[in-house]
Amino acid sequence: MNELQAWGWEEFFERQVKHFRGFDVARVCSEHKRYYKVWSIYGELTSKVIGKLLYDAVDRCDLPAVGDWVVIKARPREASATIHAVLKRRSSFLRFKDGELQVVGANIDTVFLVFSLNVEPDLRKVERYIAAAYQSGVKPVVVLSKADLSETPEEIKSKVLSVSTAPVHVVSVFKESGVDELKRYFCEGKTIALLGPSGVGKSTLINYFLGEKRLAVAAATADGQGKHTTTSKQLLLLPSGGLIIDTPGMRDLQLCDLQAGLDIAFQDIQTLAQSCRFADCNHEAEPDCAVKNAVSEGQLSLERLLNYKKLLQEVAEKRLSHKSLRSKKYLSSKSLPDLNELC
């Protein structure tokens, strides 16, 4: 298995394959409608999922995603394989889309949350992305790209730092400034995913770290919306060591049903809440509310508090809808699973 260590193979996965005899393992590099590209000791293989795995899947979370380690039956001469099992994920970045929970990337160590400085980032969106990263068990790092297009990059960085519990880096690939700070996150076997809206420079950053223009890039529009240049997720091995997952731009990132990420992303509010008179304080009209007092005294912005409440409500709604969906699918043929271990 030593040759797979560069792709992130470690003891966590090794322990899971001891009872699979006569099989190999591979890591999913890209996902297409009916097949996957995986990397194995035989090189890149085109793979399909066996029927039983498809039949047993309750939703898309149960199927392979980019970054997953899978158990395969390889056919090296044909450069193909069949996928028989998905190994338990060490982490997975999740999102709700079209009414279902999806895995954006699996077995990620760090996620670069990329926002462009050609327009000032929406702080409420930054908070949302950070919370989603913590929910997924992934270390977030905020990357403010295209610093050469901003007249006040450090001023904007200060604003982002005021709402961020994650490190914040200002970079410009054009001027090659700040990129050395990002390089320290890359090391052999560790996986970094890049997430953010379209047109923020994710593909440009990846091309820089690859040392070649492998991914298509496009300039952002005047309003900063950008264009989709990445249409599918893919896992890439960097020549200097480490792996990187490129993802399509997200216009909307809906949180899943795990509150732990919000508690970390809004740690300042959690700390203040400990001083409220009531343990179940809603920070509305209750007396001696430390959170509301902090807003009145200018220690906490009202916008941040309102966004926190909005995300709490969103998480609660997603928890109910997803539990209902999973229950209906399971009741026909299976016992209800532990909903705290969905993916």
FENTAZI-V212285 format. One record per run of one state. SS is the DSSP state (2 for helix, 1 for strand, 0 for the rest). FROM is the first residue (numbers start at 1). LEN is the number of residues. If there is no record, write none. Layout:
# FENTAZI-V212285
SS_FROM_LEN + SS_FROM_LEN
This chain:
# FENTAZI-V212285
0_1_1 + 2_2_6 + 0_8_3 + 2_11_7 + 0_18_6 + 1_24_8 + 0_32_4 + 1_36_5 + 0_41_2 + 1_43_7 + 0_50_1 + 2_51_6 + 0_57_3 + 2_60_3 + 0_63_6 + 1_69_7 + 2_76_3 + 0_79_1 + 1_80_7 + 0_87_5 + 1_92_6 + 0_98_2 + 1_100_7 + 0_107_3 + 1_110_7 + 0_117_6 + 2_123_13 + 0_136_3 + 1_139_7 + 0_146_1 + 2_147_3 + 0_150_3 + 2_153_9 + 0_162_5 + 1_167_4 + 0_171_1 + 1_172_1 + 0_173_4 + 1_177_1 + 0_178_1 + 2_179_5 + 0_184_7 + 1_191_5 + 0_196_6 + 2_202_9 + 0_211_23 + 1_234_4 + 0_238_5 + 1_243_4 + 0_247_7 + 1_254_1 + 0_255_5 + 2_260_6 + 0_266_1 + 2_267_7 + 0_274_16 + 2_290_7 + 0_297_5 + 2_302_30 + 0_332_7 + 2_339_3 + 0_342_2
